[in-house]
Amino acid sequence: MKAILLFSAAVAFVTAPLLVPSFGGFNPAAFPYPPIDPPVQPAGYAFGIWGLLYVWLLAHACFGLLKRADHPAWDGPRWPLFASLGLGAIWLETAVTMPVVAVVLIWVMTAAAVMALLRTPAAPDRWLLRAPIAAYAGWLTAAAGVGTGVALTGYGIWSPVAVALAMLALILGLAMAVQLRSQAPEYGAAVLWALIGVLAANLTSAPVVAIAALVGGGIVAAAVWATISRAQTGVGARG
């Protein structure tokens, strides 16, 4: 039953953009101080990662239903992932009409996705079990910080640059905590992709934010590299 419910949530999550095809981020007019191109927001191309995440999560849910419905390694993360994807299925519609509520929702989605990640073993079926959940959780970590930053900017809380710097620090702190505990390089890679997007978006408009994103990206990249190196060393030792 868990596998069926998770597959249903994944289908709803993947098809949700078809119901809100015009969504391009929070509507600036929904805020007292319309946040037009806030520096906390990555370049538009960075959001293309959703295509990969949709396909990967759907493959995860489908394989889990058809081939691993009763496998204990697959069963552990199902409830928190179901909660995250279920909320994700209504997130776009909520973001259009109630951006502040959408910010709260994405933090709940992130917490549930990280919980799912921490419940996944390194094996078996790593590329269909841990990897898609890790990438999804990593991108949500960055997206939650970005969404919060856009809302704070829209309500005039600090300057846009100060908000961006604070949110980058928050994203980095959370990412390092989860990366070191989960040892899943896909998690850090997704966060790194978001930081590269922030760097690209601010090269000329807000250099201090670009530098902060560069430094943060370097730290995350080092953590990802260390994780990969430890995994390879462990494989070599066992071999």
Secondary structure, 3 states (H helix, E strand, C coil): CHHHHHHHHHHHHHHHHHHCCCCCCCCHHHCCCCCCCCCCCCCHHHHHHHHHHHHHHHHHHHHHHHHCCCCHHHHCCHHHHHHHHHHHHHHHHHHHHCHHHHHHHHHHHHHHHHHHHHCCCCCCCCCCCHHHHHHHHHHHHHHHHHHHHHHHHHCCCCCHHHHHHHHHHHHHHHHHHHHHHHCCHHHHHHHHHHHHHHHHHCCCCCHHHHHHHHHHHHHHHHHHHHHHHHHHHHHHHHC
